[in-house]
Amino acid sequence: MTHVLHTFVTTLLSSTADVYLDKITMEQDTVRLELTATAPHARCPCCAVSSSSIHSRYQRHLTDLPWGVRLVRIHLTVRKFVCRNRACVRRIFTERLPDLVAPFARKTDRLITVLRAIGVALGGNAGARLAARLWLPTSPATLLRLVRTATMPQPPVLQAVGVDEWAWRWGHCYGTILVDLQTHRVVDLLPDRSAATVAAWLAEHPTISVVCRDRSDLYADGIRRGAPQAVQVVDRFHLVQNLRQVLERFLLDHRPALQAAAVMTAMARTPPPALMPGPPLYRGRRQSPKPTPPPPQRPPRHAPWVAVYETFHRLHAQGIPIATIARRLGISRPTVHAYLRRDTPPGPRRLQRPLSARVLTPYVPYLIRRWRESGADSRQLWHELQTLGYTHSARTVGRFITRLRRAADVGHPPESQRSPYTSPQGPSARAVSFVVVCPAAKRAREAQTYLDQLCQMDARITRVYQLTQAFLALARERRGRDLEAWITTATDSGLDALARFARGLQEDLAAVTAGLTLPWSNGPVEGQVTRLKLLKRQGYGRAGFPLLRQRFRQAA
């Protein structure tokens, strides 16, 4: 039995180290192991000459992984040997047990491995709390020290890498991340965002043949200087994103058309009067709402901006410089240039839905169904909603039921059937731009109907839509060979927004063509940036770049 116990403990600690179990002591919450090194000889750490001349013995006190809820303390007796190499600078050395414990360490190697993994995953404070729960008591400083002293993994031979920026402090300080696009693993982090740093890093990896990036001129310059042999590939997602932003700016100048298309969509989706359902049965005290006086007319909220727009164009027609107009009207130069590109005054902005509408949204389908079936009053419906988890006032339910009655009296669709594409104010330019770049197979039927109505409202919008779909087809089908023809068509279309976008593509034609032809993309890089944000925020702003780089590369 003793031999079996000795074999089990020594194999558990290290399968190769020559140690012998002398004694096991079980205390209240601790297991104490007394071990003795038994190797017949040892090698000098300086000259590697083997020696069997024992000088003396001493004891090392170690901590190992716990056994269940009991801490494990090891008393290891090791020996000092005399070096027989007269040319060696060291006369006496201590025998090493590299598979069990490192020199001068007070924790076994397997305990250090576990603690380092916890530090890499969670950092200092959170890692120390988890370690305490696992009966591995340690301090946050110890965990971070173990992370800092870990050996960095050697990157493989790189052929295709993705480069992008990451925010150390948003708007102030940025770094650079590099990812192996073949294995989707992080290669390195750079402390700044500069062409010189990227060029120096790429020069150290001459095997790289493909570099994927966004449309940044800074990274393009760094790649040309550091890896002139590499093919630059512009990410397709960034191309589509830039096109969507161009669409949004274009549609902002066509706000009346967006609203008119919403009205036409509502009319197209409204069934004929003979097919419309009759008003719901309502058993209340009133069968029709009382006539209410019309509200007093107030100027729209965007009227001051319309006045500024008209004043700007009047002053610009008089030949007054743009800087003078900006100072006189109290607006910024970007606003002045935006007004200079617009053909119509700015329209009203969509307001946020009131809180009452938001808290009632999960219960709207149930309210409409119950009101149609029974015609119950708002008080009864409020009690029913309370059984479903509704915790707000009955007045909100009453206002909603009142709107339902009035909408039914004039033949409008109920609240649940309304959407931005059929509301009088219409969807925002941003929402329409997302619908345009969305694949046709994934569009909602109502959104497709709205796009059809919008293209019928304005020939310029129709042309923009056609050119946008043509470019999206190039990106999705990877037909980079047709890019130059599209650029020529967009430049000659007479649409300033798309012409500027096409000129930007022409300036980086080779990289954009490669992005629309080759299969590489910066998707893995964007995912690693998201993970980097998590690790950075775990440090609560107190971790420096070396520690962040160590954690991120080891956790990859």
C-alpha positions in Angstrom: 0.0 0.0 0.0 2.8 2.4 0.8 4.5 1.7 -2.5 1.3 2.3 -4.4 0.8 5.6 -2.5 4.4 6.6 -3.2 4.0 5.9 -6.9 0.7 7.8 -7.1 2.0 10.9 -5.4 5.3 11.1 -7.2 3.6 10.5 -10.6 1.0 13.1 -9.8 3.7 15.7 -9.1 6.1 14.8 -11.9 6.5 11.7 -14.0 10.2 12.3 -14.7 11.6 13.9 -11.5 13.5 11.6 -9.2 11.8 12.2 -5.9 10.8 9.9 -3.1 7.8 10.3 -0.8 9.0 10.1 2.8 5.8 11.1 4.7 2.2 12.4 4.3 0.7 14.4 7.1 -3.1 15.2 7.0 -4.0 18.3 9.0 -7.3 20.1 9.4 -7.2 21.9 6.0 -3.7 21.1 4.7 -1.9 18.1 3.3 1.8 18.1 4.0 4.1 16.1 1.8 7.8 15.4 2.6 9.8 14.6 -0.5 13.5 13.8 -1.1 15.4 14.1 -4.3 17.1 10.8 -5.2 18.9 11.3 -8.5 22.5 9.8 -8.3 24.1 12.8 -10.0 23.3 16.3 -11.3 24.5 18.6 -14.0 26.1 22.0 -13.3 23.8 24.8 -14.6 26.9 26.7 -15.8 29.1 24.1 -17.6 26.7 21.2 -17.8 29.3 18.8 -16.4 27.8 16.0 -14.4 28.8 15.5 -10.8 28.0 13.0 -8.0 29.9 14.7 -5.2 27.3 15.8 -2.6 28.2 18.9 -0.7 25.2 19.3 1.6 21.4 19.2 1.8 18.7 21.8 2.5 14.9 22.0 2.4 12.6 23.9 0.0 9.0 24.8 1.0 6.6 24.6 -2.0 2.9 25.0 -2.6 1.1 22.7 -5.0 -2.4 22.4 -6.4 -5.0 21.6 -3.7 -6.5 18.2 -3.1 -10.1 18.9 -3.0 -10.6 21.5 -0.3 -7.2 20.9 1.3 -4.1 23.0 0.5 -1.0 21.0 -0.4 2.4 22.0 1.2 5.5 20.3 0.1 8.8 20.0 2.0 11.3 19.1 -0.6 14.8 18.0 0.5 17.4 18.8 -2.2 21.2 18.5 -2.4 24.1 20.7 -3.3 26.8 19.2 -5.4 30.5 20.1 -6.0 31.3 21.0 -9.6 34.3 18.9 -10.8 35.1 21.1 -13.7 38.0 23.3 -12.5 37.5 25.8 -15.3 33.9 26.5 -14.2 33.2 29.7 -12.3 30.7 27.9 -10.0 32.1 25.6 -7.4 28.9 24.5 -5.7 25.5 24.2 -7.3 22.0 22.9 -6.3 20.4 20.1 -8.3 17.5 21.2 -10.6 14.1 19.5 -10.9 12.8 21.3 -14.0 9.7 19.2 -14.3 8.6 19.9 -10.7 9.7 23.4 -9.7 11.8 26.2 -11.2 14.9 27.5 -9.4 14.1 29.9 -6.5 10.3 29.3 -7.0 8.0 28.6 -4.1 5.2 27.2 -6.3 5.3 24.0 -8.4 5.2 24.4 -12.2 1.7 23.0 -12.5 0.4 25.5 -9.9 2.1 28.3 -11.8 0.5 27.1 -15.1 -3.0 27.2 -13.6 -2.5 30.6 -11.9 -1.1 32.1 -15.1 -4.1 30.8 -17.1 -6.4 32.5 -14.6 -4.5 35.7 -14.8 -4.6 35.7 -18.6 -8.3 35.1 -18.7 -9.5 37.4 -15.9 -6.7 39.7 -14.9 -5.6 40.6 -11.4 -8.6 41.3 -9.1 -11.2 39.0 -10.8 -8.6 36.3 -11.1 -7.6 36.4 -7.4 -11.3 36.1 -6.5 -11.8 33.1 -8.7 -8.5 31.5 -7.4 -9.7 31.9 -3.8 -12.9 30.0 -4.7 -10.8 27.2 -6.2 -8.6 27.0 -3.0 -5.7 28.7 -4.8 -5.2 31.7 -2.6 -3.0 34.3 -4.2 -2.8 38.1 -4.7 -3.7 40.1 -7.8 -0.1 41.3 -8.1 1.1 37.7 -8.2 -1.2 36.8 -11.0 -0.2 39.8 -13.1 3.5 39.1 -12.4 3.0 35.6 -13.7 1.3 36.9 -16.8 4.2 39.4 -17.5 6.9 36.8 -17.1 5.2 34.2 -19.4 7.0 33.3 -22.6 5.3 34.9 -25.7 4.3 32.3 -28.3 6.3 32.4 -31.5 4.2 33.3 -34.5 4.1 30.9 -37.5 5.4 31.8 -40.9 3.0 34.5 -42.0 1.6 34.8 -45.5 -1.7 36.8 -45.1 -2.3 39.3 -42.3 -5.0 41.8 -41.5 -4.2 45.1 -39.9 -6.6 47.5 -38.2 -6.7 50.1 -35.5 -7.9 49.8 -31.9 -8.7 52.6 -29.4 -6.6 52.7 -26.3 -8.5 55.9 -25.5 -11.3 56.7 -27.9 -10.5 59.9 -29.9 -7.1 60.4 -28.3 -4.8 57.4 -28.4 -4.9 54.4 -30.9 -2.9 51.3 -31.4 -2.6 48.7 -34.2 -3.6 45.0 -34.2 -2.3 42.4 -36.6 -4.1 39.1 -37.2 -3.1 36.0 -39.1 -5.9 35.6 -41.6 -5.2 31.9 -42.2 -5.5 30.8 -38.6 -7.5 33.8 -37.3 -5.1 34.2 -34.4 -3.6 37.4 -33.1 0.0 37.9 -34.2 0.9 41.1 -32.4 -0.2 44.4 -30.9 1.6 47.7 -31.7 1.5 50.6 -29.2 0.6 53.3 -31.8 -1.1 53.9 -35.1 1.7 55.1 -37.4 3.0 54.2 -40.8 6.6 53.9 -39.5 5.7 51.4 -36.8 3.7 49.2 -39.2 6.5 49.4 -41.8 9.1 48.4 -39.3 7.0 45.4 -38.1 6.3 44.2 -41.7 10.0 44.5 -42.6 10.7 41.9 -39.8 8.3 39.4 -41.6 9.4 39.2 -45.2 7.3 36.2 -45.9 4.0 38.2 -45.9 2.5 38.3 -49.3 -1.1 39.7 -48.6 -2.1 42.5 -46.2 -5.8 43.2 -45.7 -6.7 46.7 -44.4 -9.4 49.3 -44.4 -9.3 52.4 -46.6 -6.8 54.2 -44.3 -4.1 56.1 -46.2 -1.8 55.7 -43.1 -1.8 51.9 -43.3 -1.5 51.9 -47.1 1.7 54.0 -46.7 3.1 51.7 -44.0 2.5 48.6 -46.1 4.2 50.2 -49.2 7.2 51.0 -47.1 7.5 47.8 -45.0 6.2 45.2 -47.5 6.4 46.4 -51.0 6.1 42.8 -52.3 2.7 42.3 -50.6 -0.6 42.7 -52.3 -2.8 45.2 -50.5 -6.5 44.2 -50.1 -9.2 46.6 -49.1 -11.9 45.0 -46.9 -15.2 44.6 -48.6 -17.2 45.5 -45.5 -15.5 48.9 -45.3 -16.3 49.5 -49.0 -20.0 48.8 -48.4 -20.0 50.8 -45.2 -18.5 53.8 -47.1 -21.1 53.4 -49.8 -24.0 53.3 -47.2 -22.7 56.5 -45.6 -22.7 58.2 -49.1 -26.3 57.0 -49.6 -27.3 58.4 -46.2 -25.8 61.9 -47.0 -27.5 61.8 -50.4 -31.0 60.9 -49.0 -30.7 63.6 -46.3 -31.2 66.1 -49.2 -34.3 64.3 -50.4 -36.4 64.3 -47.2 -39.7 65.3 -49.0 -39.3 62.3 -51.3 -38.8 60.0 -48.3 -42.0 61.2 -46.7 -44.0 61.1 -50.0 -42.9 57.5 -50.6 -44.1 56.5 -47.1 -47.5 58.0 -47.9 -47.7 56.1 -51.2 -46.6 52.9 -49.4 -49.4 53.3 -46.9 -51.9 53.8 -49.7 -50.6 50.8 -51.6 -50.9 48.5 -48.5 -54.4 49.7 -47.5 -57.1 47.3 -48.7 -60.1 48.6 -50.7 -63.0 49.9 -48.5 -65.1 46.9 -49.4 -62.5 44.5 -48.0 -61.6 46.5 -44.9 -62.9 45.0 -41.6 -65.6 46.8 -39.9 -65.0 48.8 -36.7 -64.6 46.6 -33.6 -67.5 46.1 -31.3 -67.3 48.5 -28.4 -69.6 48.4 -25.4 -68.7 51.7 -23.8 -70.7 54.8 -22.8 -69.7 56.7 -25.9 -70.0 55.4 -29.5 -68.0 58.2 -31.0 -65.4 60.6 -29.7 -66.3 64.1 -28.9 -65.2 66.7 -31.4 -62.0 68.4 -30.2 -61.0 71.9 -31.3 -58.0 72.0 -33.6 -54.7 72.6 -31.8 -53.1 76.0 -32.2 -50.7 76.2 -35.0 -47.1 76.4 -33.8 -44.0 76.8 -36.0 -42.1 73.6 -36.6 -39.1 72.9 -34.5 -36.7 72.9 -37.5 -37.9 76.4 -38.6 -34.7 78.1 -37.2 -32.5 75.8 -39.3 -34.6 76.5 -42.4 -34.1 80.2 -41.8 -30.3 79.7 -41.3 -30.2 77.7 -44.6 -32.0 80.4 -46.5 -29.8 83.1 -45.0 -26.7 81.2 -45.9 -27.7 80.8 -49.6 -28.6 84.4 -49.8 -25.2 85.5 -48.4 -23.4 83.0 -50.6 -25.1 84.4 -53.7 -23.8 87.8 -52.7 -20.2 86.5 -52.9 -19.4 86.6 -49.2 -16.7 84.1 -48.1 -17.7 80.9 -46.4 -15.6 81.7 -43.2 -17.4 85.1 -42.9 -20.8 83.5 -43.3 -20.0 80.8 -40.7 -18.9 83.5 -38.1 -21.9 85.7 -38.9 -24.5 82.9 -38.6 -22.7 81.2 -35.6 -22.4 77.8 -37.4 -19.4 75.6 -38.1 -17.6 75.2 -41.4 -18.7 71.6 -41.9 -22.4 72.7 -41.5 -21.7 75.5 -44.1 -20.3 73.0 -46.6 -23.2 70.6 -45.9 -25.7 73.4 -46.7 -23.7 74.2 -49.8 -24.3 70.7 -51.1 -28.0 70.6 -50.3 -30.7 71.5 -52.8 -33.5 71.7 -50.3 -33.8 73.1 -46.7 -33.2 70.6 -43.8 -36.3 68.7 -42.8 -37.6 67.8 -39.3 -35.8 65.2 -37.3 -37.6 62.2 -36.0 -38.3 62.4 -32.3 -37.8 59.5 -29.9 -40.9 57.5 -29.0 -42.3 58.5 -25.6 -41.7 56.3 -22.6 -45.4 55.3 -22.4 -45.2 53.8 -25.9 -42.0 51.9 -25.1 -43.3 50.3 -21.9 -46.5 49.1 -23.6 -44.8 47.7 -26.7 -44.6 44.0 -25.5 -48.3 44.0 -24.8 -49.6 45.7 -27.9 -50.6 42.5 -29.8 -52.5 41.2 -26.8 -54.3 44.5 -26.3 -55.4 44.7 -29.9 -56.6 41.1 -30.0 -58.6 41.4 -26.7 -60.1 44.8 -27.7 -61.3 43.3 -31.0 -62.7 40.2 -29.4 -64.5 41.6 -26.4 -64.5 45.4 -26.7 -63.5 45.6 -23.0 -62.8 49.0 -21.5 -59.3 50.1 -20.6 -59.7 49.4 -16.9 -60.5 45.7 -17.5 -57.6 45.4 -20.0 -55.2 47.0 -17.5 -56.1 44.3 -14.9 -55.5 41.6 -17.5 -52.1 43.1 -18.3 -51.1 43.1 -14.7 -51.5 39.3 -14.6 -49.0 39.2 -17.5 -46.4 41.2 -15.7 -47.3 44.8 -16.7 -46.3 47.2 -13.8 -47.1 50.6 -15.2 -50.2 52.8 -14.9 -53.7 52.3 -16.2 -53.6 55.8 -17.8 -51.1 54.5 -20.4 -53.4 51.7 -21.4 -56.4 54.1 -21.6 -54.6 56.4 -23.9 -53.6 53.5 -26.2 -57.2 52.2 -26.3 -58.4 55.7 -27.1 -56.0 55.9 -30.1 -57.3 52.5 -31.2 -60.9 53.7 -31.3 -60.1 56.9 -33.1 -58.0 55.0 -35.7 -60.9 52.5 -36.3 -63.4 55.3 -36.7 -61.4 56.9 -39.6 -60.3 53.6 -41.2 -56.6 53.7 -40.2 -54.7 50.4 -39.5 -54.1 49.7 -35.9 -50.9 50.6 -34.1 -49.3 47.2 -34.4 -49.6 47.4 -38.2 -47.9 50.8 -38.5 -44.2 51.1 -39.4 -41.8 53.9 -40.4 -42.4 53.0 -44.0 -46.1 53.9 -43.8 -46.1 56.7 -41.2 -46.6 60.3 -42.4 -43.1 61.4 -41.3 -41.4 58.4 -43.2 -38.3 56.5 -42.2 -35.0 58.3 -41.6 -32.3 58.6 -44.3 -30.1 56.2 -42.2 -32.8 53.5 -42.1 -33.4 53.8 -45.9 -29.6 53.5 -46.6 -29.5 50.3 -44.7 -32.5 48.9 -46.6 -30.8 49.8 -49.9 -27.6 47.9 -49.1 -29.5 44.9 -47.6 -29.8 41.9 -50.0 -33.1 41.8 -51.7 -33.8 38.3 -50.4 -33.6 39.6 -46.8 -35.7 42.7 -47.1 -39.1 42.8 -45.5 -42.0 43.0 -47.9 -43.0 46.4 -46.6 -39.4 47.7 -47.0 -39.3 46.5 -50.6 -42.7 48.2 -51.4 -41.3 51.4 -49.9 -38.2 51.2 -52.1 -40.3 50.7 -55.2 -42.4 53.7 -54.4 -39.3 55.8 -53.6 -37.7 55.0 -56.9 -40.8 56.1 -58.7 -40.8 59.5 -56.9 -37.4 60.8 -58.2 -35.3 59.9 -61.2 -32.1 60.8 -59.3 -32.9 58.4 -56.5 -33.6 55.7 -59.1 -30.2 56.2 -60.6 -28.5 56.1 -57.3 -30.3 52.9 -56.4 -29.3 51.2 -59.7 -25.6 52.2 -59.3 -25.6 51.1 -55.7 -27.0 47.7 -56.6 -24.4 47.3 -59.3 -21.6 48.0 -56.9 -23.0 45.6 -54.3 -23.1 42.9 -57.0 -19.4 43.5 -57.7 -18.6 43.1 -54.0 -20.8 40.0 -53.4 -19.8 38.2 -56.6 -16.1 39.3 -56.4 -16.1 40.8 -59.9 -13.2 43.2 -59.4 -12.5 43.2 -63.1 -15.7 45.3 -63.7 -14.7 47.9 -61.2 -13.2 50.4 -63.6 -16.4 50.3 -65.8 -18.5 51.0 -62.7 -16.2 53.9 -61.7 -16.6 55.5 -65.2 -20.4 55.1 -65.1 -20.6 56.6 -61.6 -18.3 59.5 -62.5 -20.4 60.4 -65.6 -23.8 59.9 -63.8 -24.1 63.6 -62.7 -24.6 62.5 -59.1 -22.0 64.4 -57.0 -22.2 62.0 -54.0 -21.4 58.9 -56.1 -18.9 60.7 -58.2 -16.9 61.6 -55.1 -17.1 58.0 -53.9 -15.9 56.8 -57.3 -13.0 59.2 -57.4 -11.9 57.8 -53.9 -12.0 54.3 -55.3 -9.9 55.4 -58.3 -7.2 56.7 -56.0 -6.8 53.3 -54.4 -7.7 51.2 -57.5 -5.3 48.3 -57.1 -6.2 47.6 -53.5 -9.9 48.0 -54.1 -9.8 45.7 -57.1 -8.0 43.1 -55.0 -10.6 43.4 -52.3 -13.4 42.8 -54.8 -11.5 39.8 -56.3 -9.6 37.9 -53.6 -11.3 36.0 -50.7 -9.5 37.8 -47.9 -11.3 40.1 -45.6 -10.8 41.9 -42.3 -13.7 40.0 -40.5 -11.3 38.1 -38.2 -9.6 41.3 -37.3 -12.8 43.0 -36.3 -13.7 40.1 -34.1 -10.3 40.2 -32.4 -10.7 44.0 -31.8 -14.0 43.2 -30.0 -12.2 40.7 -27.8 -9.4 43.2 -27.2 -12.0 45.7 -25.9 -13.2 43.1 -23.3 -9.7 42.5 -22.0 -8.9 46.2 -22.0 -12.0 47.0 -19.9 -11.2 44.3 -17.4 -8.2 46.3 -16.4 -10.4 49.3 -15.5 -7.9 51.7 -17.2 -5.0 50.7 -14.9 -3.2 48.2 -17.1 -0.4 49.3 -19.3 0.3 48.3 -22.9 2.9 45.6 -22.1 0.5 43.7 -19.8 -2.4 44.1 -22.3 -0.2 42.8 -25.1 0.9 39.8 -23.0 -2.7 38.9 -22.0 -4.1 39.3 -25.5 -1.4 37.3 -27.2 -1.5 34.5 -24.7 -5.3 34.3 -24.7 -5.4 34.1 -28.5 
